[in-house]
């Protein structure tokens, strides 16, 4: 399935999010147009839905952080240390 290719490459998503973030004050339509321009031509509907889902989750996270609802780096590191043991 083609979806695995794009889902397994976090750098691909990160690059798209950064490129979208750099363009300030875009409408939702403009953001979707930019996302579609950056996706491979052989992307499936499922690929597109997944990338839109990830973009929305990132935007919600950024909004939460801007409102002071996030946790700091050290607190996150402490939480993750329980899961990521060396």
Secondary structure, DSSP 8 states (H G I E B T S, - for coil): -THHHHHT-HHHHHHHHHHHHHSTT--HHHHHHHHHHHS-TT--HHHHHHHHHHHHHHHHHHHHHHTT-S--HHHHHHHHHTT---
